[in-house]
Amino acid sequence: MVEIRSHNHASELISLSGSYLERHESENNLPIGLVYKLAEAPHYYGFKSPLLLSILEDEKVVGVAIMTPPRRIILSKIDTEFLVAMRQLVHHLRGINTRLPGVVGPAAEAQAFSDCWIEEIFSESARVAMQMRVFEARKVVDMSLPPGRLRLARPDDHLLMAKWIAKFSEEIREPVDLEGAKNHAERSIKGQELYIWDDGVPVSIAKESRPTRNGTTINTVYTPPEHRNKGYATSCVWSLTQKMLMDRYSFCSLYTDLSNPTSNSIYTKIGYVPVGDALVFDFRSDSGLGSKI
């Protein structure tokens, strides 16, 4: 029998379900990284209480679902029959009157959840917002790099980093306003998470994010148009990946948008290998109004 167990604090979820999540650490890097961050800083993603759910079958953890309102619900890999687990999860969410803008997770799990959600809520429809692939690197391939060096972003880079984060957010179709981008840049600089490839001036960025027990994630890879096609993004990601692997991590992971073949080819040249696919769904009302992402 499938049961949904709610947690008041991220540390409770880690205690019960952390070892399950770490069985597929790269593919579960998003829910693991989020729950670790929430354990340290419960309001890091906003002042609304997060939804922290373990999915159990006969008292054995078979999955996790996390939501930081108003964002989409996030699924881990599910280690049981998808439709049974997703129907129970949807039933639980409906029982506590949860409104969802969408879902993100491993492809089969996200598809099953989306189907169950729309089956339950006749007034909504779903659309695929993005098809993604999860990659993992445990070593980097030797390669020549263009001029420049990797460095941490500094406080005096703040405004430029905010502008680039806002542009990056537009390109991935999850726009933020400049104030939100400034806050993101400030946190990332203070946390020593944001890195710049500097060729006399900043030309590309990448961010280290969501560290787990054995690995970490690289995201927010952005090069402004005037600096593209010069190998800067490749150099930035290669150097940051190498740094993370040399510092203390066994692997680095990242998500790519499958509609962007350029980025996918860049990462495979660096040494990243695919470990799974993921889907992002947006839920929409019959009125045609888009949900908040």
Secondary structure, DSSP 8 states (H G I E B T S, - for coil): -EEEEE-SSHHHHHHHHHHHHGGGTTTTHHHHHHHHHHHH-TTTT-SS--EEEEEEETTEEEEEEEE-TTS-EEE----S-HHHHHHHHHHHHHHTT---SEEEEEHHHHHHHHHHHHHH-TTEEEEEEEEEEEEEESS-------S-EEEE--GGGHHHHHHHHHHHHHHTT----HHHHHHHHHHHHHTT-EEEEESSSEEEEEEEE---SSEEEEEEEE--GGG-SSSHHHHHHHHHHHHHHHHT-SEEEEEEETT-HHHHHHHHHHT-EEEEEEEEEEEEETT------
